[in-house]
Amino acid sequence: MNGTMVTLVGNAATAVEFRDTATGGMARFRLALTPRRRDRETQLWTDGPTSFYTVWAWRTLATNLAASVAIGEPLVVHGRLKVREDERDGARRTFVDVEAVAVGHDLSRGTAAFRRVVRTEPALTSALRSGTDGASGGDSGASQTLSEGPAERVTERAAVS
């Protein structure tokens, strides 16, 4: 699919709003970006104007966003840029949206604990419970099962120090 791909680094300005749809989940939130620049005359860092983007996500990414992101957290968003104009109350306004392909916490500003969500087909779930690998591709043994539902299991990888 063609489109202008962008990577934005900023903070979650709003809570993630999640809705279940017929084709899977949908989530959206606002991302705030405030550039910082060094003023050569005063030798101090100053904030530039803040830009806001509406980030949209679909299906599994939407579900994982709703479970993982809170207001104020530093994020990296990668996706398709969409600019649209609309007329509201007689004034023409420009809206900038990003249809997210990937979203993650900005690890240059903190730490995160990743938990993999592995979705399996219902027929494969019984094979996983009985200890056979079946066609699931399996895990290399480097993970530990935290919980297992009828259609998914969540695993956590050991941190490498």
URURRA-V208001 format. One record per helix or strand of 2 or more residues. SS is the DSSP state (H for helix, E for strand). FROM is the first residue (numbers start at 1). TO is the last residue. If there is no record, write none. Layout:
SS:FROM:TO  SS:FROM:TO
This chain:
E:4:12  E:17:21  E:24:39  E:44:58  H:59:68  E:74:88  E:91:105  E:116:119  H:122:130  E:143:148  E:152:157
